[in-house]
Amino acid sequence: MTASLFSLEGSRAFVTGASGQLGAHFARVLHAAGAEVVLAARRVETIAALAAELGAGASAVALDVTDEASIKAALDAAGLCDIIVNNAGVAVSKPVLQQTAADWDSVLEVNLRGCFLVATEAARRLVAAKRGGSIINIASIGGLRILQGVAGYTASKAGLVQLTRQMAVELARYGIRVNALCPGYVATPINAEFFASEAGQAVVRRVPQRRLGTPEDLTGPLLLLASPAGAHMTGAALVVDGGHSVNPL
Ligand SMILES: NC(=O)c1ccc[n+]([C@@H]2O[C@H](COP(=O)([O-])OP(=O)(O)OC[C@H]3O[C@@H](n4cnc5c(N)ncnc54)[C@H](OP(=O)(O)O)[C@@H]3O)[C@@H](O)[C@H]2O)c1
């Protein structure tokens, strides 16, 4: 009985940024739970290879979340999706006084405007089809606390948490749930060098669990938000960070 709560049989999921570290993991998890998955990103060869690896029920579609026409075309090609994982995200890392308008725009355009456009476009289709669904915005503890040197990133993720709450309220009447998943630092090949350094180790020491997250740490929380197990959850910002964001001041 409890296992079926997390089953995604009969659902179709749309995962943005599925060519990246976390997006690929999220696509695998949703597929393993029984959903058809549509992998979306600009690097089409990468997602096509993952779709081929996953096999039946997985497909790839080109998507640039900065381009409204691309979003509409990708969702048209995907067919009706009732699980949307807004995972595409970027950061520009430099001190705030060195950040330019172009830096700011490039981050906000993907992390906030892109999520807004994907979520609203997908939700309009669900409403038209009289279907409920689950929108999961991949935010960050940077949307709740401060991370050094990524002003546009933290502002965009804070905006994404607030957009999540706004959409949760407005879409509840249509049976569409909207939640944010807020990971702490997740160990990936991209940040491996930094976290092996003394500065990186100092960051790890500030995590109460004394370790970074792994993509696997996000498996259960993602399934909770995606599946009937999370049926009464909407407007939540689910933090998964080993206690990092509640460390003592
Ligand atoms: N890793 C962490 O420690 C961590 C912690 C908290 C939150 N997060 C969040 O988790 C998400 C995934 O992070 P990650 O670590 O997996 O990063 P990643 O490996 O760099 O992946 C980022 C993804 O975003 C996609 N993307 C970027 N610009 C895009 C655009 N214009 N249109 C469509 N897709 C675009 C990229 O795909 P293409 O280049 O192929 O388009 C890529 O698949 C992000 O939102 C990030 O903020 C990560």
The ligand as an SDF file (V2000), in Angstrom:
LIG
                    3D

 48 52  0  0  0  0  0  0  0  0999 V2000
   24.6280   21.1520   -7.8070 N   0  0  0  0  0  0  0  0  0  0  0  0
   24.2860   21.7550   -6.6760 C   0  0  0  0  0  0  0  0  0  0  0  0
   25.0370   21.7730   -5.6740 O   0  0  0  0  0  0  0  0  0  0  0  0
   22.9380   22.4280   -6.5720 C   0  0  0  0  0  0  0  0  0  0  0  0
   22.4850   22.8350   -5.3080 C   0  0  0  0  0  0  0  0  0  0  0  0
   21.2460   23.4630   -5.2030 C   0  0  0  0  0  0  0  0  0  0  0  0
   20.4780   23.6630   -6.3390 C   0  0  0  0  0  0  0  0  0  0  0  0
   20.9490   23.2690   -7.5430 N   0  0  0  0  0  0  0  0  0  0  0  0
   20.1040   23.5280   -8.7230 C   0  0  0  0  0  0  0  0  0  0  0  0
   19.8710   22.3000   -9.3970 O   0  0  0  0  0  0  0  0  0  0  0  0
   19.6940   22.5580  -10.7880 C   0  0  0  0  0  0  0  0  0  0  0  0
   20.6200   21.6560  -11.6010 C   0  0  0  0  0  0  0  0  0  0  0  0
   21.9540   21.9010  -11.2090 O   0  0  0  0  0  0  0  0  0  0  0  0
   23.1780   20.9980  -11.6680 P   0  0  0  0  0  0  0  0  0  0  0  0
   24.1710   21.0050  -10.5620 O   0  0  0  0  0  0  0  0  0  0  0  0
   22.7070   19.6920  -12.1910 O   0  0  0  0  0  0  0  0  0  0  0  0
   23.7770   21.9110  -12.8310 O   0  0  0  0  0  0  0  0  0  0  0  0
   24.3570   21.5430  -14.2640 P   0  0  0  0  0  0  0  0  0  0  0  0
   24.9620   20.1670  -14.2650 O   0  0  0  0  0  0  0  0  0  0  0  0
   25.2090   22.7140  -14.6580 O   0  0  0  0  0  0  0  0  0  0  0  0
   23.0530   21.5210  -15.1550 O   0  0  0  0  0  0  0  0  0  0  0  0
   22.3740   22.6930  -15.5120 C   0  0  0  0  0  0  0  0  0  0  0  0
   21.3670   22.3360  -16.5660 C   0  0  0  0  0  0  0  0  0  0  0  0
   20.6560   23.5210  -16.9470 O   0  0  0  0  0  0  0  0  0  0  0  0
   20.4760   23.4690  -18.3350 C   0  0  0  0  0  0  0  0  0  0  0  0
   20.3160   24.8020  -18.8900 N   0  0  0  0  0  0  0  0  0  0  0  0
   21.0860   25.8990  -18.6850 C   0  0  0  0  0  0  0  0  0  0  0  0
   20.6420   26.9210  -19.4400 N   0  0  0  0  0  0  0  0  0  0  0  0
   19.5450   26.4590  -20.1200 C   0  0  0  0  0  0  0  0  0  0  0  0
   18.6640   27.0240  -21.0620 C   0  0  0  0  0  0  0  0  0  0  0  0
   18.7890   28.2990  -21.4800 N   0  0  0  0  0  0  0  0  0  0  0  0
   17.6780   26.2550  -21.5570 N   0  0  0  0  0  0  0  0  0  0  0  0
   17.5400   24.9780  -21.1610 C   0  0  0  0  0  0  0  0  0  0  0  0
   18.3540   24.3640  -20.2760 N   0  0  0  0  0  0  0  0  0  0  0  0
   19.3490   25.1200  -19.7680 C   0  0  0  0  0  0  0  0  0  0  0  0
   21.7360   22.8020  -18.8830 C   0  0  0  0  0  0  0  0  0  0  0  0
   21.4110   22.1410  -20.1080 O   0  0  0  0  0  0  0  0  0  0  0  0
   21.9910   22.5640  -21.5640 P   0  0  0  0  0  0  0  0  0  0  0  0
   23.2890   23.2820  -21.3410 O   0  0  0  0  0  0  0  0  0  0  0  0
   22.1160   21.2660  -22.2740 O   0  0  0  0  0  0  0  0  0  0  0  0
   20.9070   23.4070  -22.1130 O   0  0  0  0  0  0  0  0  0  0  0  0
   22.0080   21.7520  -17.8140 C   0  0  0  0  0  0  0  0  0  0  0  0
   21.3550   20.5430  -18.1300 O   0  0  0  0  0  0  0  0  0  0  0  0
   19.9450   24.0530  -10.9760 C   0  0  0  0  0  0  0  0  0  0  0  0
   18.7310   24.7510  -11.0100 O   0  0  0  0  0  0  0  0  0  0  0  0
   20.7450   24.4310   -9.7470 C   0  0  0  0  0  0  0  0  0  0  0  0
   20.5980   25.7890   -9.4140 O   0  0  0  0  0  0  0  0  0  0  0  0
   22.1640   22.6550   -7.6970 C   0  0  0  0  0  0  0  0  0  0  0  0
  1  2  1  0
  2  3  2  0
  2  4  1  0
  4  5  1  0
  4 48  2  0
  5  6  2  0
  6  7  1  0
  7  8  2  0
  8  9  1  0
  8 48  1  0
  9 10  1  0
  9 46  1  0
 10 11  1  0
 11 12  1  0
 11 44  1  0
 12 13  1  0
 13 14  1  0
 14 15  2  0
 14 16  1  0
 14 17  1  0
 17 18  1  0
 18 19  2  0
 18 20  1  0
 18 21  1  0
 21 22  1  0
 22 23  1  0
 23 24  1  0
 23 42  1  0
 24 25  1  0
 25 26  1  0
 25 36  1  0
 26 27  1  0
 26 35  1  0
 27 28  2  0
 28 29  1  0
 29 30  1  0
 29 35  2  0
 30 31  1  0
 30 32  2  0
 32 33  1  0
 33 34  2  0
 34 35  1  0
 36 37  1  0
 36 42  1  0
 37 38  1  0
 38 39  2  0
 38 40  1  0
 38 41  1  0
 42 43  1  0
 44 45  1  0
 44 46  1  0
 46 47  1  0
M  CHG  2   8   1  16  -1
M  END
$$$$
